[in-house]
Amino acid sequence: MVRRRLDAEEIALWARVKASVHPLHPVRRKTAEPPLLPPQPLPDPPVTPPRAKGRTPTIPPARATAPVQIPLAATTLDGGWDRRIVRGAVQPDATLDLHGHTLRSAHAMLDAGLERSIARGDRVLLLITGKPPRPESERPHARGAIRAAVADWIAASRHASNVAALRNAHPRHGGNGALYVIFRRTRSKH
């Protein structure tokens, strides 16, 4: 994907759009969050010069794209988690399918599913939301409403303190149609 910089007209338009948006349910935050920056492309892997004798150098495998980070109050994962997600090495402990539900029933199912996963001590919940609308689809559209609301639902839920982060799922677990809910590690009291 080729990225380009916005021109002055597009920046002004985006500023007007941002100024016109108001949250439905404002959330009071105790600490100020750093502004979300657009994802930066990963640097190219270092190239080793070929050697004259001995083994031929191995070419490093192509890097997968970095997972899209969905803002949550505290994204406390280390880089190892993101690398495991990109490689597809994350195995969900449980799955919750919200695809095809109404917003009201999906919200209720999400709350109950989070409660069950936390009670069981799950570390990763695969949350199937359905794919978001394609950029070229005509507006207004009904696709992707659950997907768009999930991050806000979790951030405002009673379980928010137990959730470490939300990440897009690996393609074998649903890709754009699913999310990983990664729970904070529970510390045993000894």
C-alpha positions as CSV (number, residue, x, y, z in Angstrom):
1,M,0.0,0.0,0.0
2,V,1.4,3.4,-1.0
3,R,0.9,6.1,1.6
4,R,0.8,9.8,0.7
5,R,0.7,12.9,2.7
6,L,-2.5,15.0,3.0
7,D,-2.5,18.3,1.2
8,A,-3.6,21.5,2.9
9,E,-7.2,21.3,1.6
10,E,-7.5,17.7,2.9
11,I,-6.1,18.7,6.3
12,A,-8.6,21.5,6.6
13,L,-11.4,19.2,5.6
14,W,-10.3,16.6,8.2
15,A,-10.1,19.3,10.9
16,R,-13.7,20.3,10.1
17,V,-14.9,16.7,10.3
18,K,-13.1,16.1,13.6
19,A,-14.7,19.3,15.1
20,S,-18.2,18.2,14.1
21,V,-17.9,14.8,15.8
22,H,-19.2,14.5,19.4
23,P,-19.3,11.2,21.5
24,L,-22.7,9.7,22.2
25,H,-21.6,8.8,25.7
26,P,-18.6,10.9,26.9
27,V,-16.2,8.9,29.0
28,R,-14.4,10.6,31.8
29,R,-10.8,9.6,31.9
30,K,-8.6,9.9,34.9
31,T,-5.4,10.3,32.9
32,A,-4.8,12.0,29.6
33,E,-4.2,9.7,26.7
34,P,-1.5,10.3,24.2
35,P,-2.9,11.2,20.8
36,L,-3.3,8.2,18.4
37,L,-0.8,8.5,15.6
38,P,-1.3,6.9,12.2
39,P,0.4,3.5,11.9
40,Q,3.9,3.9,10.6
41,P,5.3,1.4,8.1
42,L,7.8,-1.1,9.4
43,P,11.4,-0.5,8.6
44,D,12.9,-2.7,6.0
45,P,15.0,-5.6,7.4
46,P,18.7,-5.1,7.3
47,V,20.4,-6.6,4.3
48,T,23.6,-8.5,4.9
49,P,26.2,-8.2,2.2
50,P,27.0,-11.5,0.5
51,R,30.1,-13.3,1.6
52,A,32.6,-14.7,-0.8
53,K,33.2,-18.1,1.0
54,G,31.1,-20.3,3.3
55,R,27.4,-20.4,3.5
56,T,25.2,-18.1,1.4
57,P,23.2,-15.7,3.7
58,T,19.6,-16.5,4.2
59,I,17.1,-14.0,3.0
60,P,14.9,-12.9,6.0
61,P,11.2,-13.8,5.4
62,A,8.9,-10.9,4.4
63,R,7.4,-9.2,7.3
64,A,3.6,-9.2,7.7
65,T,1.9,-5.9,8.3
66,A,1.7,-4.7,11.8
67,P,-1.7,-5.3,13.5
68,V,-4.0,-2.4,13.6
69,Q,-4.2,-1.1,17.2
70,I,-7.7,-0.3,18.4
71,P,-7.5,2.4,21.1
72,L,-8.3,1.2,24.6
73,A,-7.7,3.0,27.8
74,A,-4.4,1.2,28.5
75,T,-2.7,-0.9,25.8
76,T,-0.2,-2.7,28.0
77,L,1.1,-5.4,25.7
78,D,4.8,-5.8,24.9
79,G,6.1,-6.2,21.4
80,G,6.1,-10.0,21.8
81,W,2.3,-10.1,21.7
82,D,2.1,-8.1,18.5
83,R,4.8,-10.4,16.9
84,R,2.8,-13.5,17.9
85,I,-0.4,-12.0,16.5
86,V,1.3,-11.2,13.2
87,R,2.7,-14.7,12.9
88,G,-0.6,-16.3,13.8
89,A,0.8,-17.9,16.9
90,V,-1.9,-16.7,19.3
91,Q,-4.4,-19.4,20.3
92,P,-7.7,-18.1,21.7
93,D,-8.9,-19.7,25.0
94,A,-12.5,-19.0,24.1
95,T,-14.6,-17.7,21.2
96,L,-17.6,-15.3,21.2
97,D,-19.6,-14.9,18.0
98,L,-21.5,-11.6,17.8
99,H,-21.9,-11.7,14.1
100,G,-25.5,-11.3,12.9
101,H,-26.9,-10.1,16.3
102,T,-28.6,-6.7,16.9
103,L,-26.6,-4.1,18.7
104,R,-28.5,-4.6,21.9
105,S,-28.2,-8.4,22.0
106,A,-24.5,-8.2,20.9
107,H,-23.8,-5.8,23.8
108,A,-25.5,-8.1,26.3
109,M,-23.6,-11.2,24.9
110,L,-20.3,-9.3,25.0
111,D,-20.8,-8.4,28.7
112,A,-21.7,-12.0,29.6
113,G,-18.9,-13.4,27.5
114,L,-16.3,-11.2,29.1
115,E,-17.5,-12.1,32.5
116,R,-17.3,-15.9,31.7
117,S,-13.8,-15.5,30.3
118,I,-12.5,-13.5,33.2
119,A,-14.0,-16.0,35.7
120,R,-12.3,-18.9,33.9
121,G,-9.0,-17.1,33.8
122,D,-8.8,-16.9,30.0
123,R,-5.9,-14.9,28.5
124,V,-7.3,-14.4,24.9
125,L,-10.9,-14.2,23.7
126,L,-11.6,-14.4,20.0
127,L,-14.5,-12.0,19.4
128,I,-16.2,-12.5,16.0
129,T,-17.8,-9.2,15.0
130,G,-18.3,-9.5,11.2
131,K,-16.3,-7.5,8.7
132,P,-16.5,-3.7,8.5
133,P,-18.0,-2.1,5.5
134,R,-15.8,-1.7,2.4
135,P,-14.6,1.8,1.8
136,E,-16.3,1.9,-1.6
137,S,-19.8,0.9,-0.2
138,E,-22.5,3.4,-0.4
139,R,-23.5,5.3,2.8
140,P,-25.5,4.8,4.9
141,H,-24.8,1.2,5.4
142,A,-25.6,-1.2,8.3
143,R,-22.5,-3.4,8.0
144,G,-19.9,-3.2,10.7
145,A,-22.0,-1.6,13.4
146,I,-21.0,-4.1,16.0
147,R,-17.4,-3.9,15.0
148,A,-17.5,-0.1,15.3
149,A,-19.0,-0.3,18.8
150,V,-17.0,-3.0,20.5
151,A,-14.0,-0.9,21.6
152,D,-16.3,1.7,23.2
153,W,-18.4,-1.0,24.8
154,I,-15.4,-2.7,26.4
155,A,-13.8,0.7,27.4
156,A,-17.0,1.7,29.2
157,S,-17.8,-1.8,30.7
158,R,-17.3,-3.0,34.2
159,H,-14.7,-5.4,32.8
160,A,-12.4,-2.6,31.3
161,S,-9.9,-2.9,34.1
162,N,-9.4,-6.6,33.2
163,V,-8.7,-6.0,29.5
164,A,-5.1,-5.3,28.5
165,A,-5.8,-4.7,24.8
166,L,-7.8,-5.3,21.6
167,R,-6.1,-6.3,18.4
168,N,-7.2,-7.4,15.0
169,A,-7.3,-11.1,14.6
170,H,-5.0,-13.1,12.4
171,P,-6.6,-14.0,9.0
172,R,-6.9,-17.7,10.0
173,H,-9.1,-16.5,13.0
174,G,-11.2,-14.2,10.9
175,G,-8.9,-11.3,10.1
176,N,-10.9,-8.0,9.7
177,G,-14.1,-9.8,10.9
178,A,-12.7,-10.7,14.4
179,L,-10.8,-9.2,17.3
180,Y,-8.6,-10.6,20.0
181,V,-9.6,-9.4,23.5
182,I,-6.4,-9.9,25.5
183,F,-7.0,-10.0,29.3
184,R,-4.6,-8.8,31.9
185,R,-2.7,-11.6,33.6
186,T,-4.3,-12.4,37.0
187,R,-1.9,-12.4,39.8
188,S,-2.3,-15.2,42.4
189,K,-2.2,-14.0,46.0
190,H,0.3,-16.0,48.0
